[in-house]
Amino acid sequence: MPVMAPINLVFRFKPVTAPQPWSQRFSSPLHPAIARFNASLSFDIALIDYDLTGSQAHARMLGQVGILTTAEAETLVAGLETIRQEYHQGLFQPGLDAEDVHLAVERRLTELVGDTGKKLHTARSRNDQVATDLRLYLRDQIDAIRQQLRTFQEALLDLADAHVETLIPGYTHLQRAQPLSLAHHLLAYFEMAQRDWERLGEIRGRVNVSPLGSGALAGTTFPIDRHFTAEALGFAQVGRNSLDGVSDRDFAIEFLAAASLILVHLSRLAEEVILWSSQEFQFVKLLDACATGSSIMPQKKNPDVPELVRGKAGRVFGHLQALLVVLKGLPLAYNKDLQEDKETLFDTVATVRACLEAMTILLTEGLEFRVERLVGAVGEDFSNATDVADYLAARGVPFREAYQLVGRLVRQCTERGLRLMDLTLTEWQELHPKFEADILTAITPQQVVAGRQSYGGTGFSQVQAALRVARDLILV
Ligand code: ARG
């Protein structure tokens, strides 16, 4: 499948020379700077494989319905295949004079097969052509990203499997709240990725609709068969309205929104890894494969990978905003503004893919949880305070009353430099007659986590069950 050409904002193509198809209508050539300004070839060359495939389907359809002879259609299909080979061998390097990938291909086709090449564009416009190319491109990229999400989810599950019994402080307001199974914490990211995977699947359904045959905006006078081309290109549906077919970019915006959410999720995980790897937390050790040093401070090991992921989220959000703004004021149907859809889309795809890959590597080869630090952390705080209140509430004391009693207790312990676990049974019973010997074990971190057996909670048996469900989910 096609390799994406690098996005290159510097025009690296030959200067403008050859005449455009519409040169007969115009009396003087385009200003060279305007030709450069107008051209999209430097980036839409990334669509070439989809453009060729789309054109081959169109040519076959023209032959099928008799608009062209079978021999002409075959000539076009073969010529387009030759261009594909030339391109992948580096032999076809169109200049900017072609303006965009569509015109570059058509021109080369005519060079290769002669006048028959000039028949390719019968009953078609670049407007339905570019919408078709973009949808084919995005459909492939969505499939690849969903595959990457699965690999990322597997990495989370492998890590979670290894850490069901590892406890980690759970936070609200970044203050210690209640301890958690580390697996439970990691499975929260699994759920986010699962939603991302599902969301992209839903969007794929709306991407996979054929605009080909919409013509410039109004359809065509030729007896085309839109169902033939749609089927040849693997589209599940044919777009119902030709105007919408050429002017809709909702599918791209939906993708950018889904990509933004993927980056939100990756960035939150990245932020946690950054915190966890700090001197202050020391929950995670960064391994050399994914960390870098400082050029001046010899002791440093920096979390570049999660920092970059966190940083790159911003550009993806920017692309979403950009395309929303491009679209909002556009009258129907095609306007050249729509050419601005491509770089936002291409850069988003490249960024999401790179971030998913990097975060997956970070999870599998780039970090180690420091279990001894985590064990120490969950034992040294008051994150079992809710459990003391729950203990009394379960024995008939109204929860709010129990809560206030424990609040006073935490203040006293803090003043005396004690943890709840340091209190003796006598001290507990002086506080409230409902306390019995089992309070001493009910508030160990292990028991505090194990006790949260409510569905979806962090209790070990719940987490084990969640892991099994998660493994099944990613088999789909
Ligand atoms: N390069 C153009 C784009 O990316 C292709 C469509 C041009 N259509 C037109 N009517 N000028 O949007």
Residues whose N, C-alpha, C, O or C-beta is under 5 A from the ligand:
A	BS01	LIG	S40 D100 R126 N127 V130 L338 Q339
